[in-house]
Amino acid sequence: MDLTVQQLRYFAAVAHELHFARAAQRLHISAPSLSQQIAALERRFGAPLFRRDARHVELTELGRELLPMAHRSITALDEVVSWAQERRAGGAVVRVVGSRIGSVLPGPDAPGVHPLPERSGPGPAVGGSVNARTRADDRADAEQRGRSATLMQTYVEGLASTSPPGPTAPAPPVTVLRDLVFSEPATGGGLRLDLYLPEGVPGPRPVIVWLPGGGWQRAARGMGPHLGRLFAQRGYAMADVEYRSSRTALWPAQLHDVKAAVRYLRSVAQHRGLDAERVGVWGSSAGGHLAALLALTGGDPAGEGDGGHAGYSSEVQAVVDGYGPTDLRHMDEDRLPGGVVNDIDPASPPWGLLGGPTTDRPGLAAHASPVSHVSGPAAPFLILHGDADLLVGPKQSRRLFEALHGAGSEATLVSVHGAGHGFFNTDALERTPPLPTTVHTTRCGERTPARPGVLTSGLVERFFDHHLRRHFSD
């Protein structure tokens, strides 16, 4: 479905007003252009997105489902535009054309273009000119930054092309408690989560914590699979958790935040009908990285931070890591040919997380790497990674799997053939044919032979069913 960014902006602007103006829930649609854009959106979807009369307007069920997709598409695009504009100072110029981002490396005489910065280097210089080898290195760095911008464009456009949810069969009702404050750190303001609670389920409900990706720069709730449909309707309590951006606080603030979220959920377990002994965590990309660290540092008091609810544990009983970085010291080494290079770019996610390149901060990079914390048997892991991932090389997941194997932990590594980065960030798994995979498993230090498989949305549920439903019945 071909939706323009402008249309999504109009939709999100109206929906945002409805979503957050809780007191009145009122909006006057008087601007012709806005009304026309809403009408265009509704024609494309073949169903109304808003219910409105002369004075009032509210979202329809379809509009409510589209809202998080519109938000994540727009905010992701804004992040890339902001990031791309910063690249001008580094020599790579990125231009925005409509809803597309194109990477170019123009000549020094192009209007409005900043040429590559001149810097001194070894070797002879004539008349103040820059050494030829230094110029070549600068040019190569700029070209790589341009390629990285193009890769980010592809990733964001994939998010923006998410199709709307289709009709679903009637399912058990789910209560959604939004904007629950779970921590109030000194920087960045209060942190919130949304809690999806299945209705009519006897006994304490096992919990799955969802941690979104975003390069540690943005962790927006609603940026992920359909948590209500995929899990809450099947008896799980789902927590959609945000954490601080690396632009607000450097590492290890993000780990402290997600640990605080788990402790908070245990603190309200009795009140909310949660099973405090059965907590799983699932994350994608940066969220997968944090999910792995939650499982590997649960017994370390030094890593808890001061986010509140200190009397409760942050340990988890099962973890799903979707294509998360596992060893920040080797991300560039592990990249696929043509993949993103991080340590040459101040705007790269690892640089932003640590406050500088990993080569300058090896100790901090090691501390922020899940592989560094594998020291013995841990909670069961399900690790998934596309073998065509140009943002986080698939060897990163292999490193974690091998470390867990060496420690005698239970782990399954699923290599998804032909998949790039971000397949958990949308509803793609529900809308495409099952993707072929190769599955590697280790238990108690013993490997099983690799076997073919397929990736479907049910794979994650079956993993959590096996490890979290000990005394839970459908």
Order of alpha helices (4+ residues) and beta strands (2+ residues): alpha-alpha-beta-beta-alpha-beta-beta-alpha-beta-beta-beta-alpha-beta-alpha-alpha-beta-alpha-beta-alpha-alpha-alpha-beta-alpha-beta-alpha-beta-beta-alpha
